[in-house]
Amino acid sequence: MKARRRLIRRATLADVQAILETVRDYARRELMLPLSYGDVVERLRDFLLLAEEPRGPVAGTVAVRATWDGLAELRSLAVAESSRGRGHGRALVAAAKAEAARLGARTLFTLSYIPDFFRKMGFSEVDRQSLPHKVWLDCVKCPKFPDCGETALACPVEPKDGRRHTVV
């Protein structure tokens, strides 16, 4: 069987429904918060998508948002059920790290119900209090606030010159 080539690209308006469908499965299982159509359109420039063929269906999604001086957040990492177990999550995290470097971030962080996955990807647990802008920007709007059970994790971003930065 011929191996499929992974293509990671920026999202377009034509991808909004595919992003919603991919994230919806994780939200149903309470592994991430749901997104509305408006949420996706408003944050569309943050999304990267993975497809197994140049014009193939969306197999996974991740968003990277600059949040503070030197800090970016990895959000909405989701792989379509039919595409799981193929390394797509790892590929999307690698793309998110590259995007954070492109943005000039020194640290990439995430909040996750599945911290072991991110630990395998080079993230370390951090104190949520080290991310106060995140707490006041998004978390206070969450129905699960203040005890959502997510773990805060972060990793240094490798800048284009190859020097590592320290984690928050």
Summary of the structure (lengths in Angstrom):
residues: 168
radius of gyration: 15.4
end to end distance: 44.2
largest distance: 49.3
contacts: 475
relative contact order: 0.14
helix: 37%
strand: 26%
